[in-house]
Amino acid sequence: MRYALHGLVVESELSLDAPEAEGNPDLRVVLGDTIGHSEEAPPGRVLSERHHGEMHMWLVEQEAPTRAWRFRYSGMGDVGFDPGTGVITAHPVEESDPGIVSLLVAGSVLAHILGSRGEAVLHAAAVERHGRALAIAGPSGSGKSTIAALLCATGASMLTDDALRVGVDGTTVPRCYPGSDVLRLRSAAEPLASAFPDSPPTRTADGRVGLKRPRPPGSTLPLAAIVVPRPSRDATQLSVERLPGPDALHELLRCPRVGGWVAPDPSVSYLDAAAKLAEAVPAYRATVPWGPPFEPGLAEALLAATGLAETRRGAARHRLEPMS
């Protein structure tokens, strides 16, 4: 199968959460042998590493002449990448679900590859409304996919979940590339699945609720706004504040899809892109009364506050309280 992901055509032996694509592939994914579990970095020069609880990730560059990459995700598998041929080889851990490696390839692996090429990839979900994109950016567990689901339930179209490639060249409006077409909701947000009778929920390899959603036509969309959510069980009203440039940059620097780069060039490229985004695109901090259940009209009010609602903008705005 060939898939359209982040502006790339990816030919893959593994099923990926993305629409089918035509054209010559930019990258190829093949399924290699299974491997045993390892809690150590593979040999080579470390380019990136992250450690979160019992989860460990390393990306190393192996010796010349190939300078091939090797990703290791503890307990899940290894992924090799040959920059010369564009071939990605997945090696699941023995007796594990290959679907886990599919998620890693479509998310972390492609984000690393794009980052190494100087592309900006945000840790964000995104939706389309009236031909423009709204990015919902933040670290893991900040409610990105849940808010994207709320917006899709009120008429927005899904653009991506988890990883958003943004083209920033400093001369044109930043543009978003479509990514995954499956919303992956944590178990607490599972009641939202009932809002999509046309999309039977599935269970993803990482134990979340998957909702496959149609993507809008076109290869890219202009990025109209970025919202950084702050879920709150105590808040009773949606509160939205536009961030000044320095605060917007601070928030964006917390939201790369790939953290832990040891190699300097990708980090410098992301810093440059974040600075351009903070200058070119309005960014908002939103304190969101958290559910489920969610207050009726919440999604519409958020669209209005970020400038993506065409109608009843004033009616929605009057319910918003400025942040202190």
C-alpha positions as CSV (number, residue, x, y, z in Angstrom):
1,M,0.0,0.0,0.0
2,R,1.0,3.6,-0.5
3,Y,0.0,6.2,2.0
4,A,-0.1,10.0,2.1
5,L,1.6,11.2,5.3
6,H,3.1,14.6,6.1
7,G,3.6,15.5,2.5
8,L,5.3,12.2,1.7
9,V,4.2,9.1,-0.2
10,V,5.1,6.1,1.9
11,E,5.0,2.6,0.5
12,S,4.6,0.2,3.4
13,E,4.2,-3.5,4.1
14,L,2.7,-2.4,7.4
15,S,-0.7,-0.8,7.7
16,L,-0.5,2.9,8.5
17,D,-3.2,5.2,9.7
18,A,-3.3,7.4,6.6
19,P,-5.2,7.6,3.3
20,E,-4.0,5.8,0.3
21,A,-1.7,7.7,-2.1
22,E,-0.6,7.6,-5.7
23,G,2.7,8.4,-7.2
24,N,6.3,7.4,-6.7
25,P,7.2,6.7,-3.1
26,D,9.5,8.9,-1.1
27,L,10.0,6.3,1.5
28,R,9.5,2.5,1.7
29,V,8.6,0.6,4.9
30,V,9.4,-3.2,5.0
31,L,8.8,-5.7,7.8
32,G,12.1,-7.3,9.0
33,D,12.8,-10.0,11.4
34,T,11.6,-10.0,15.0
35,I,14.2,-9.3,17.7
36,G,14.6,-9.8,21.4
37,H,13.9,-7.3,24.1
38,S,16.8,-4.8,24.9
39,E,17.1,-2.0,27.4
40,E,20.4,-0.7,26.0
41,A,21.1,1.7,23.1
42,P,22.2,0.1,19.9
43,P,25.8,0.7,18.9
44,G,26.6,4.0,17.1
45,R,26.6,7.7,17.6
46,V,23.5,8.9,19.5
47,L,21.5,11.4,17.6
48,S,18.4,11.5,19.9
49,E,17.2,9.8,23.1
50,R,14.3,10.1,25.4
51,H,13.4,8.4,28.7
52,H,10.0,8.4,30.2
53,G,9.3,6.0,33.1
54,E,9.9,2.6,31.7
55,M,9.9,3.8,28.2
56,H,13.3,4.4,26.6
57,M,14.0,5.5,23.0
58,W,17.4,5.9,21.2
59,L,18.3,6.9,17.7
60,V,21.8,6.2,16.7
61,E,23.8,6.7,13.5
62,Q,25.9,3.8,12.6
63,E,29.4,3.9,11.2
64,A,30.4,4.9,7.7
65,P,30.0,4.2,4.8
66,T,26.3,3.7,5.2
67,R,25.6,6.0,8.2
68,A,22.3,4.1,8.6
69,W,20.0,5.0,11.4
70,R,18.8,2.6,14.1
71,F,15.9,3.5,16.4
72,R,15.3,1.4,19.5
73,Y,12.0,1.6,21.4
74,S,12.4,-0.5,24.6
75,G,9.9,-3.3,24.8
76,M,8.4,-2.5,21.3
77,G,11.1,-2.9,18.7
78,D,13.8,-1.5,16.5
79,V,13.5,0.5,13.3
80,G,16.3,0.8,10.8
81,F,16.5,3.7,8.2
82,D,18.8,3.9,5.3
83,P,19.0,7.6,4.3
84,G,20.5,6.7,0.9
85,T,17.7,4.4,-0.2
86,G,14.8,5.8,1.8
87,V,14.1,2.3,3.2
88,I,12.7,1.9,6.7
89,T,12.9,-1.6,8.2
90,A,10.7,-2.5,11.1
91,H,11.8,-5.1,13.6
92,P,9.1,-5.8,16.2
93,V,10.0,-7.4,19.5
94,E,9.2,-11.1,19.6
95,E,5.5,-11.8,20.5
96,S,4.6,-8.1,20.4
97,D,1.9,-6.5,18.2
98,P,3.4,-5.2,14.9
99,G,0.7,-2.5,15.1
100,I,2.8,-0.8,17.8
101,V,5.7,-0.5,15.3
102,S,3.3,0.9,12.7
103,L,2.3,3.7,15.1
104,L,6.0,4.4,15.8
105,V,6.9,4.5,12.1
106,A,4.0,6.9,11.2
107,G,4.7,9.1,14.2
108,S,8.1,9.2,15.8
109,V,10.2,7.8,13.0
110,L,8.8,10.0,10.2
111,A,9.0,13.0,12.6
112,H,12.7,12.3,13.2
113,I,13.4,11.9,9.4
114,L,11.6,15.2,8.6
115,G,13.3,17.0,11.6
116,S,16.7,15.9,10.3
117,R,15.8,17.6,7.0
118,G,15.1,20.9,8.7
119,E,11.3,20.5,8.7
120,A,9.1,21.7,11.6
121,V,7.0,18.9,13.1
122,L,4.8,20.0,16.1
123,H,3.4,17.7,18.7
124,A,-0.1,18.7,17.7
125,A,-3.5,17.5,16.3
126,A,-5.1,19.8,13.7
127,V,-8.5,20.3,12.1
128,E,-9.7,22.1,9.1
129,R,-12.5,24.7,9.1
130,H,-13.5,26.8,6.2
131,G,-10.4,26.0,4.3
132,R,-8.0,26.9,7.1
133,A,-6.2,24.8,9.7
134,L,-6.3,25.1,13.5
135,A,-3.4,23.4,15.4
136,I,-4.0,22.0,18.9
137,A,-0.5,21.8,20.3
138,G,0.9,20.5,23.6
139,P,2.7,17.7,25.4
140,S,1.3,14.2,25.8
141,G,-1.8,14.1,27.9
142,S,-2.8,17.8,27.3
143,G,-6.1,16.9,25.5
144,K,-5.1,17.5,21.9
145,S,-6.9,14.5,20.4
146,T,-10.0,15.0,22.7
147,I,-10.3,18.7,21.6
148,A,-9.8,17.7,17.9
149,A,-12.7,15.1,18.4
150,L,-14.9,17.8,19.9
151,L,-14.2,20.1,16.9
152,C,-14.8,17.4,14.4
153,A,-18.1,16.5,16.0
154,T,-19.3,20.1,15.3
155,G,-18.3,20.1,11.6
156,A,-14.5,20.5,11.4
157,S,-12.5,18.0,9.4
158,M,-9.6,16.1,10.8
159,L,-6.2,17.1,9.4
160,T,-3.8,15.1,11.6
161,D,-3.4,13.6,15.1
162,D,-0.3,13.6,17.2
163,A,2.2,15.0,14.6
164,L,1.8,18.1,12.4
165,R,4.3,19.1,9.8
166,V,4.2,22.9,9.1
167,G,6.0,24.5,6.2
168,V,7.6,27.7,7.3
169,D,9.7,29.7,4.8
170,G,9.3,33.2,6.1
171,T,7.8,34.5,2.9
172,T,4.3,32.9,2.8
173,V,1.6,31.9,5.2
174,P,2.7,28.7,7.1
175,R,1.0,25.7,5.6
176,C,0.1,22.4,7.2
177,Y,0.5,18.9,5.7
178,P,-2.1,16.3,6.4
179,G,-1.0,13.4,8.6
180,S,-2.8,10.5,10.3
181,D,-6.5,10.1,9.6
182,V,-7.2,8.2,12.8
183,L,-8.0,10.1,16.1
184,R,-6.6,8.1,19.0
185,L,-8.6,8.9,22.1
186,R,-7.6,7.9,25.7
187,S,-10.1,5.7,27.5
188,A,-11.5,8.7,29.5
189,A,-12.6,10.3,26.3
190,E,-14.2,7.2,24.8
191,P,-17.8,8.6,25.3
192,L,-17.0,11.1,22.5
193,A,-17.0,8.2,20.0
194,S,-20.8,8.2,20.0
195,A,-20.7,11.5,18.1
196,F,-19.4,9.7,15.1
197,P,-21.9,7.0,14.0
198,D,-20.2,6.9,10.6
199,S,-16.9,5.8,12.2
200,P,-17.1,2.6,14.3
201,P,-14.5,2.9,17.0
202,T,-11.6,0.5,17.0
203,R,-9.0,-0.4,19.6
204,T,-5.6,0.8,18.6
205,A,-2.4,-1.2,19.2
206,D,-1.5,1.1,22.2
207,G,-4.9,0.6,23.8
208,R,-6.7,3.7,22.8
209,V,-10.0,4.3,20.9
210,G,-9.4,4.8,17.2
211,L,-11.8,6.9,15.1
212,K,-11.0,7.0,11.4
213,R,-12.0,10.4,9.9
214,P,-12.0,11.7,6.3
215,R,-9.4,14.2,5.5
216,P,-10.1,17.4,3.6
217,P,-8.9,17.6,0.0
218,G,-5.7,19.2,-1.0
219,S,-2.0,18.7,-0.2
220,T,-1.6,21.6,2.3
221,L,-3.8,24.1,4.2
222,P,-2.9,27.5,5.6
223,L,-2.4,27.5,9.3
224,A,-4.8,30.1,10.8
225,A,-4.1,29.7,14.5
226,I,-2.5,27.6,17.2
227,V,-4.2,26.8,20.5
228,V,-2.4,25.4,23.5
229,P,-5.1,23.7,25.7
230,R,-5.0,23.7,29.5
231,P,-7.7,21.1,30.6
232,S,-9.2,22.0,34.0
233,R,-11.6,20.1,36.2
234,D,-12.2,23.2,38.2
235,A,-13.0,25.7,35.4
236,T,-16.6,26.5,34.7
237,Q,-16.1,28.6,31.5
238,L,-13.8,28.4,28.5
239,S,-11.1,31.1,28.9
240,V,-9.0,32.0,25.9
241,E,-6.1,34.4,25.8
242,R,-4.0,35.4,22.8
243,L,-0.4,35.0,23.6
244,P,2.2,37.8,22.9
245,G,5.1,36.8,20.7
246,P,7.6,35.8,23.4
247,D,4.9,33.7,25.3
248,A,3.8,32.1,22.0
249,L,7.5,31.2,21.3
250,H,7.9,29.7,24.8
251,E,4.8,27.5,24.3
252,L,5.9,26.3,20.8
253,L,9.4,25.4,22.2
254,R,7.6,23.0,24.5
255,C,5.8,21.3,21.6
256,P,8.2,19.6,19.2
257,R,6.9,16.2,18.1
258,V,10.5,15.0,18.6
259,G,12.3,15.9,21.8
260,G,15.7,14.7,22.9
261,W,17.8,15.6,19.9
262,V,21.5,15.4,20.7
263,A,22.5,16.3,17.2
264,P,22.3,20.1,17.1
265,D,21.1,20.9,13.6
266,P,17.4,19.6,14.0
267,S,17.1,21.5,17.3
268,V,18.3,24.7,15.7
269,S,16.0,24.2,12.7
270,Y,13.0,23.8,15.1
271,L,13.9,26.9,17.1
272,D,14.1,28.9,13.9
273,A,10.7,27.5,12.7
274,A,9.1,28.1,16.1
275,A,10.3,31.8,16.0
276,K,8.8,32.3,12.6
277,L,5.5,30.6,13.6
278,A,5.2,32.8,16.7
279,E,5.6,35.8,14.6
280,A,3.3,34.8,11.7
281,V,0.5,32.8,13.3
282,P,-1.7,33.9,16.3
283,A,-1.3,31.6,19.2
284,Y,-3.8,31.2,22.1
285,R,-3.8,29.6,25.6
286,A,-7.2,28.0,26.3
287,T,-8.3,26.9,29.8
288,V,-10.9,24.3,28.9
289,P,-13.6,23.0,31.4
290,W,-12.8,19.3,31.2
291,G,-15.1,16.4,30.8
292,P,-16.7,14.3,29.6
293,P,-19.3,15.4,29.6
294,F,-18.4,18.7,27.9
295,E,-20.5,21.8,28.0
296,P,-22.6,22.3,24.9
297,G,-21.2,24.9,22.6
298,L,-17.7,24.5,23.8
299,A,-16.2,23.6,20.4
300,E,-18.0,26.4,18.7
301,A,-16.8,28.9,21.3
302,L,-13.2,27.8,20.8
303,L,-13.5,28.1,17.0
304,A,-14.9,31.6,17.4
305,A,-12.2,32.7,19.9
306,T,-9.5,31.6,17.5
307,G,-11.0,33.2,14.5
308,L,-12.1,30.1,12.6
309,A,-15.9,30.5,13.0
310,E,-17.7,32.2,10.1
311,T,-21.0,32.8,11.9
312,R,-22.2,33.8,15.3
313,R,-18.7,34.9,16.2
314,G,-19.9,37.6,18.6
315,A,-22.5,35.3,20.2
316,A,-19.7,32.8,21.1
317,R,-17.2,35.4,22.2
318,H,-19.4,36.9,24.9
319,R,-19.1,33.7,26.9
320,L,-15.4,33.8,27.1
321,E,-13.6,35.2,30.1
322,P,-10.1,36.8,29.9
323,M,-7.4,35.0,31.8
324,S,-5.9,36.8,34.7
